[in-house]
Amino acid sequence: MASEIKIRDLVKVYGRLPVVRGIDLDIPAGSFTVFVGPSGCGKTTTLRMIAGLESISHGDLTVDGVRMNETPSRDRGVAMVFQSYALYPHKTVRENLEFSLKLEKLPTAEINRRIDTAVEVLELDPYMDRKPEALSGGQRQRVAMGRALVREPKVFLFDEPLSNLDAKLRNQMRVEIKRLQRQLGVTTVYVTHDQVEAMTMADMIVVMRDGLVEQTGSPIDIFENPANQFVAGFIGTPQMNFIDVTIAGGTLNVPDFGVHLTMPKGRFDLAAHDGQAAVMGARPEHLVPVGHGASVETDSHFEAEIEFSEMLGNETLLFCRKGAVKFVARMQNPRMIEPGETMTFGIDTDRLNLFDKTTGETLRQPKANDI
C-alpha cells in the first residue's frame, strides 16, 4: 500500500548555514513527485532527511501519519537509489540484490521470491552472475533499482540517478523508472537538476531555490502558469523570453517591439496594474514567425533580425535581435534561416505571462481552484 508523506516547517542547518529553510509539503500516496532546482537549492538535503540519512534541525516529517524525525533510516520503509549506483564491486548482481535481505535474516524462500520479482520486472536475468565492472551504466542503474525494489519499500527515493548516463540511456531509463513506478504504485520522490526529467516523469513538481519551495504543481501547470519569474525561466527549453513592458489603459505597451497588445480577459486584470512597469514572459513558441506557424493578431506584428538558427529536424529555433533586445522564437516549419535575414513575428497573447518588475511574482489572476 502506498504511503503519504507530510513535511511541516522542515529546516536543515549546518553550523550556522541554513540549507533548507522551513518548507511545507504534502506528497500524495502513490505519486511520482520530482524535486527540481539549481545546484545547492536544498533538494538533495530534503531527500536525505526523508531517507533518514540527514538529521532534521527543525520541523516534522511524517509517513502515513507517523512522525519519523528520530526513526532510524532502516526502519522508515524507504529505499534509496543513488547517483553513483552504490553497488558492492566484489559481489555479483545476485549477491548485491540479496545482501540487505540476508541482513534482515529473511527466510531463503522469501529472499528468492523478492529477487525473482525484481529480476522479472527489470529484466536482469542475463546479468545475475556478473559483477558491476562487467555491466554498462544503464545495467548498473537497473541493478541499483532492483536492490531498492527487493526491500518492498513504502517509498522509493531517487537522487539524480541518471546524471552519469549518456543522453540515449537517460531517455530509456526515464521510461523504465516511470513504468516501474506505475506498475508498483509506490510513492516515489525523485531529485534532479534536469527540468526535462521533471517535466516528463512527474505527477507533481516541486521547484526549489535557496532552501525554499518556489512552486508545486503538475508539470503542465508549472509550465503554463509559473508563480514567478524564477520558475518561468527555470522550466522550459529553450528558456522563456523576458521583455520589459508597461501597462497602460488596459493594454500592454511593448516599446522594444513597437507594439501595443490587447490581452485576453480573465488571465490578467490589467486595470488593477495601470501605469505599472512589468515583465512579459513569452516562450519561444509564443513568438510566431508570420507564415510559418499559427496565425496571430495583426496588431502584435513586429520585425526582427535573425542572428542564427538551429534546425532540429521537426522545428527550427530562431535566435533573433530587435534593437538591443535578443529573443528566441520557435518555427514549426524546419528550414535554415540565413543570418541577417529579417522576419516578421506575431505575439500569441493567449499564453503570455506577466510578472511584477520588482518582485518577479506573477500578475496572473488566481483561478477559482487556487483560492
N, C-alpha and C positions, 0 to 999 in steps of 0.2 A: 504494500500500500504506500502510495506517495506521501511525502511529508511536506508540511507547510513550515516556512522559516519566517520568523519575525525579528526585525532588528530595530531597537529603540535607542536613540541618542548614543550610538556607538562611537567610541573615541579610542584612538591609539596614540600614545605619546612615547617617543624615545628620548629619554632625558627631559629636555625642555622643548623638544621639537614635536609639535602635533602633526601626525601623518594622516590620520582620519579624524575629522572634526565634528562629530555629532551627527551621524546620518540615521535616518529613519526609513525603513523599507519593509514591505511585505512581499515575500516570494511565494507565489501560489503553489500548492501541491501539484506535482506533475508537470510544471512549467519548465521551459528552457529559457533561463534568464542569463543575459550576457552583460557583464560589466565592461565598459569600453571607456577609453580616455587616454591622454598622453602619458608618457613615462613619468613616474613619480606622482601620479594623481591619487594613489591610495587604493587602487582596485585590487592588487595582489595582496596587500596587507589585510584588506577586508576579507578576502577569500581565506587567508590563512587564519584569521580569527574565527571564521565559521568552522574551519577544519580543526581548530584547537592547537594549531602549530604556533600561534602567537597569543599571548595573554591579552585580555581586554582591559584597557585602562579605566574605562567608564562606560556605563550603559548596559543593555541587556540583549542577549541572544537566546531565542527560544526556538525549539524544533518540536512541532506538534504540541505547543503549549508548555513544554518542559524547559526550564531555564538551564542553559548549557555552559554558562560562564566558567565554572570550575570543573566541568566534566572532562576527564582525560580524552584525548583525541580518539583512542581506540574504542571508547565506549559511546561515541556520538552517532554511530551508524552512518558515517560518511566514508567515502573512498575518493582519493585524490589522484589525478593524472598530471604529472609534472611535464614541464617543457623539456627537461633533459632525459625523459623516459624513466630514469632511476631504476634500471634493471640490474640484477646481480650478474656481473660479466662472466663469472665462473660457473654459473648454473645454466642448464638447458631451459628452453621455453617451458616445458612441463614443470621443471623444478621451480622456476620463477612463479608460475601460476599457483602451485600448491604450497609454497613456503608459508604464507600467512595463515593458511588453513591448518597446516600442521602445528603452527604455534598455538592456535586455538584448541588443538587436540580434538579436532572433529573426527568422527568415525571415517574409516577409509572409504566406505560406500558413499558417504555424503560428499567427501572430497572429490571422488571420481564423478559424481553426478554434476557437481558445480563446474568442474573442469570441462566435462563433456559438453555442457550447455554453452560455455564461453567459446570453446573451440568451434562449435557449430555456428554460433551467431557471428563470430569474427573470422571464420574460415582459416583457422590456424593449423589445421591438421598436418599440412606438409612440413611444418617447421618445428614440430614438438621436440625433436631431438637435437635441434641446433642451439648453439649459444648466440648471444646477442651480436657478437662480432661478425657472424655469418648472415646477418639479416640486414635488409635495407632499412632506411629511415622510416618508411611507411609501415613495414612489417614490425619494427620495434615499437612503433606507436600503438599498433593493434595489440601487441603483447601487453604493453602498459595498460591499455584499456581492459584487456582480459583479466589482468591481475586485480583491477578495481572491480570488475564485474563479478568475479567468483566470490567476493565478500558479500554479495547481495545487499548492498547498502540502501539506506533510506534516501541518501543524497549523493549524487555524483558531483565532484568538483574538478574543473579543468583549469590549469594555469598555463595559458598561452601554449597549448600542446602542439600547434602546427608551425611555430615560428622557425623550426630548424629544417623544414621540408621545402622542396622546390615548389614552384607555382602549380605545376600539374598535380603533384601529390597533395598539396593543400586543398585543391578543389575536390579531389577524390575523397580525402579524409573528412572534409566538411560534410559531404553527403553521407559517409559511413557513420559519423558521430550522430548526426541528426536522425538517421534511420534507426540506429541503436536506441536512442533516447525515446523515440516514438514507439518502438516495439516494446520496450520495457516499461515506459510510463514513469520512470524515476525522475524526481525533482533534480534538475541539473543547473549548476551555476558555473558559468564559463567566463574566463577572463581573457581579454585580448586588447591589443592596441590597434588592431586592424578593423576599421569600420566596415569593410566589405564582409568580413566574417560575422560581425554583429548583425548587419542588415539581412544576411542570407540565412542565418541559423536561429535567431532569437524569436521567441514568443514575446518577450519583454526585454527592452534595452534599458540599461542604467548608465547614463552618461555622467562621468565623474571628472572633476577638476579640483586640484589643490585640496584634496581630502574631503570634498563636499559632493553631494549629488546635485547635478545641474538640472537633470530631467529624467523621468522614467516614462515609458510608454511603448506601444507597439512600434515595430520598425516603420510602418507607413506613417504613423502619427508623428514620430520623431522627425522623419524626413519632410513631411508636408507642413508641420506646424511646430518648428523648433521654438523652445521657450525663450531663447536669447541668441545673440549673435555668435557666441562661442559654439553652441550646439549646431547652429546653422552652418558654420564654417568647418566644423569637425566631421559632420556626417554628410556624405555625398562626394562622388568623384566624377569629374573634377569639382573642386571646391566651389561653393556658391559665390557669385559676384556680389560685391558690396559697393553701392553707388550712393553718394550724398544727394539728398532731396530736401525740398521744403514743402510743407503742407499749407495750401492757401485756397480758400474758397471752395473747399470740398474736393480739390484736385491735388495731384502730385506734380510739383514742378521739378523736372529733372534737367537742371541747367547744363550739365556736361553733355547731355544728348540733345538738348534743344527741343524737348517735348513737354507737354502737359498731359498727364494721364488721368482719365476718369476711371475711378476704381469701382468694382462691383460692390453693391450694397451687402451688408451683413458681415463681411470679414473684418473690416476696419471701420471705426467711427471717426472719419477724418475731421468732422466738425469739432469733435472734442479736443483735437490737437491742432487747431487752426493757428497758423503762424509759426509752428514748431519745426525746427530742423530735425531731420530723421535720416535713417539709412535704409535704402531699398535693397532687399536681398532677392537676387534673381539667379536661379540656377541656369546652367548653360542651355538647357532645353527651353527656357522661358524667353531667350533672346533669339528670335526666329528669323533666319535668312529668308527674305521675301522671295517666293518662287521655289523654295527648297524645303518647305515644311508647312505646318498648319497655318491657316490664314489668321491674321490678327487685325485689330482695328487700325485703320489708316492713320489716325491721329497719333499713333505711337511710333511711326516710322522715323528712322534716322539713318545716316550713312556713316560707315566706319571703314578704316583701312585694315586689311589682313596682313599681319606681320609674318605668320607662318601657319601651316595647317598640318594636322595629323590624321591620315586616313586609317581607320581601324577595321576596315572590312565592311561592316554594316552601317557605319556612320563616319563622319569627319568632324574633328574638333577644330574650331577656328580660333586662333589667338589674335585678338583684334585690338586696335587702338582708335580711340576717338578723342582727339586733342591730347590731354595729359592722362586720360583715363584708359586703363587696359582692362579687357574683359575676355572671357572665354564663352563661345557660343557652340552649340551642337547642331550639325546639319545632318538630316536623315539620309539625304542622297549622297552616297560615298563617292567623292572625287577630290583630287588635289586642287587646291586654290593657289595661284601664284602669289608670292609675297608682293605687296604693294597694290594688289587689286582692291578696288573699292566695292563694297557690297551694301545693300540696303537691308536693314533689320527692323523687325517689329517686336514689340514687347507684349508677352502674354500676361495681361493684368490679372487674369483669374487666379493665378497661382503665386503671385508675388508675396514676399514677406516684408514687413516694415518693423524697424527696431528704433528704440529711443536712442538718439545720438549720444547722450551722456551715459546712460546706464547699460545700454545694449539689450535691454529687455524688449520682448515683443510688444507691439502695439495691437496685436490681434485681439478682437473682442472674445471674451470667454464664450464657449459653446454651452448649451444648457447642461450637458453632462460633465462640464468642467467645474461646475459650481457645487 
